[in-house]
Structure formats: structure tokens, C-alpha cells
Amino acid sequence: MTNRIAIFLGLFLVAAAAIDIALFGNEHMIFLGKKFFALIDWVAFWR
């Protein structure tokens, strides 16, 4: 992955999250964050 692609993907993800929070609020983003950390813990267990 080149730096240009990485920067584009990072900006895209930040923009998508900002639009999502602006339109729907941040309650479900907190829920998804908690589920993401649970997934990381589960994957680390199987490592």
C-alpha cells in the first residue's frame, strides 16, 4: 500500500465517521466501538 492510498483511505474513514455522527448521533458509534474492542480481545485469545 502506498502512502497516497493510505492517506486516502484514512481520510475516507474519518469523513464517513463524521458524516455518520452528524446525521445519526454518536450512540451507535460507542456501541460499535465496544463491540470492536470485544472482537480484538476475542481475536487475541485465538492467536
N, C-alpha and C positions, 0 to 999 in steps of 0.2 A: 504494500500500500504506500503510495507516495504521500508526501506532506500535503499536497494540494487536495487529494481525495479525503484525507483525514480531516483537514480543516473544514471542507465542505460538509462532510458527514456530521461533524461536531456542531457546526452552525445550524444544520438542518434539525438535529435533535433538540437543540436549545430553542429554536424557533417553534418547533412543534409543541414542546412542553409549554412555552409561554402562551401560545395561542390556546392550547387546551385549558390552561389555568384561567386565562382571560374569559373564555366562553363558559366554562363549567365549574369554576372554583377549584380549590385545592384539596377537597376532602378525599376524592378518589385517588389523587396522586400520593397522598400519605398512605392510603391503603395499599397501593401498588408498590410503594417503597418498602413497606413492611413485608409484603409477600416476596419481593425481590431479595431482601436480606434473609428470609427463611429459605429461599431457593439456594442462595450462596452457601448457607450453613448445611443444607442437605447435600449439595454437590461436594463440599469439603469433606463430609462424612464418607462418601463413596470414593474419595481419592485415595 
